[in-house]
Structure formats: C-alpha cells, structure tokens
C-alpha cells in the first residue's frame, strides 16, 4: 500500500479542518446570534455544497479561483503559483466540502445553549463577544468538536471536487481517494484494499466519536 497518498490526505484534511473551524464556527455564530433579512437564504447558500453534485461544485470553484479569475490571478501574482492543480487546490476543495458541515452542526450546537445563561452574562456586564467566548462557545464545544470530526472525515475522503480542482498528480495532488481509483483502474487490488481499509477505519472512528460527543449528557 502506497503511503504517500495517505500522508497527503492527512495534510490536506488537517489544513482544511483548521480553516473550516475558523471560518465555519464564525459563520455559525453569526447565523445563530444575529437576526437579519435573508438569514435563511445565507444559510442555504453556505450549506448548498453538501447537496450539490461534485462536478457542479468543482465547476463553480474553477470559475472562481482558476487562472483567469480575479482570485486566481491575484493569488498567482502574490505567490507565483496557481491554485488549481496544486496542493493548495486540494486544500481548497476539501475546505469547501468541510465548511457546510461545520456551519450546520456548530449553529445547532450554539443555538442549543440556554439563552438565559447568555443573558445572565450580559446582565453582569459582559459584552456580546465576551458572553460568546466565555459562556456560549464553551457550552457548545462538544457539538462543535463533533462537527470538526465529521469535517475531518469529509476532507480526508474527498474525491470529485479534488479531482476537478487539484487533478490527480502522483506525489503532488494524488490523495488516498484518488490513489484508490487509480489502483482499481490498474488492477492493483491490494493497494486499493489497503487504502480503502484505512479510510474506512478512520471514518468509522470519527463518526463514533462524533456520535458520542453529540449524544445528550446524563
């Protein structure tokens, strides 16, 4: 079993989960604690990647961050490298798939905190930001951690969007999921089985841990 694609998948998944944690929790807090026109529409747009076909999502990303796009051109001007068909592209693809999970689950966890506790903190002089950081966020942390575990599992196994954005370049952008596909095409069944077994074990472990965290405490 080739270890390079597996190690690359871990690198991509860790980076994507960290970005999704920062961006996703911030967006979840905004949706959970704010009331503004169009909030439901924003929620739909943020979570749409969960149900969009990978080819459609990959197409939108190619248009948004490709070399001919404003973002892609600016990134290449600053770094000297493109986003697509690089490890950066693989991280972007995994992040886009992870953020909706973090937003959806974290918002539910934040909204599940008893508002009386937040109001009590505000009554004692805490600012909205302080009440969020010292009361709401810690109390929702179990649900947020479960969301991040699911996001990591999702990032680790991404295939369709990664293939469109990062390509399948051995040693550069070939993640474990892509390596499994190549191994099957080349009739290297042992390699495919080994990588599939590792990804399955990790996914089951993440799901089990997330379920334990999300379960109501006695």
Secondary structure as GFF3:
##gff-version 3
##sequence-region A 1 218
A	DSSP	alpha_helix	4	33	.	.	.	ID=ss1
A	DSSP	alpha_helix	39	47	.	.	.	ID=ss2
A	DSSP	three_ten_helix	48	50	.	.	.	ID=ss3
A	DSSP	alpha_helix	54	65	.	.	.	ID=ss4
A	DSSP	alpha_helix	70	79	.	.	.	ID=ss5
A	DSSP	alpha_helix	87	111	.	.	.	ID=ss6
A	DSSP	alpha_helix	115	123	.	.	.	ID=ss7
A	DSSP	alpha_helix	128	131	.	.	.	ID=ss8
A	DSSP	pi_helix	132	136	.	.	.	ID=ss9
A	DSSP	alpha_helix	137	139	.	.	.	ID=ss10
A	DSSP	alpha_helix	141	156	.	.	.	ID=ss11
A	DSSP	alpha_helix	160	166	.	.	.	ID=ss12
A	DSSP	alpha_helix	176	185	.	.	.	ID=ss13
A	DSSP	alpha_helix	189	214	.	.	.	ID=ss14
###
